[in-house]
């Protein structure tokens, strides 16, 4: 049996932390190995236990969740950060992903969406609450792809298989699903993804989505659930 994925909770409300722990306890794939009520203790705990995922609130008493997200991602690049916040404004969500988060769940959705989000981010995907996904992607598309020039010429450098996998990734399909659909291994999908990102000089999943959308390869309405 595969080892459980370790979770760190950083939230200044003890009762909410208990609620998150109860939700996580219901899934045998995850275990909460640490918790903290502020950014300072959360960062120290993260460096100590090196969790697979840090669940971080935006509003912390000593530092914003965006700041600790950046610090965790810089110090522990293998640790994923998922924001769990009461804020559902698009500005907060966009900033969270720009800070390095790979998931965002609104607190009122946590009971039904948290575990799904944990499975997504630990599988190397990114996760957005269904109620906000479409608007977030639309907003991100309006910003430029950093250090990447969107053109058919660049896209033409990809092999036919890479183009196929790029479209599936941009549509939000998990790597495991892509592997099954194309009858290849997950490792092969990961290798293709790495080659795609290098050839197009993209640096994040959101860059890939924006690139594909601006080329007209995907329909952002597909992000609605």
RAJOWO-V664334 format. One line per field, one symbol per residue. phi: phi as a letter, one per 40 degrees, with the letter a starting at -180 (. if undefined). A space follows every 50 residues. Layout:
phi = ???
This chain:
phi = .cccccbbbbacbdccccccccccccbccbacbaaabacdcccccccccf ccbbcbcccbcbaccccccccccccbccccbbcbbccbccdcccccccch cbaabcdcbddcbdcdcccccccgbbbbddcbdcccccccccccccfabc accccccccdcccccdcccccgccccccdcccfbcccccccccccccccc fbbacccccccccccgcbbcccccb
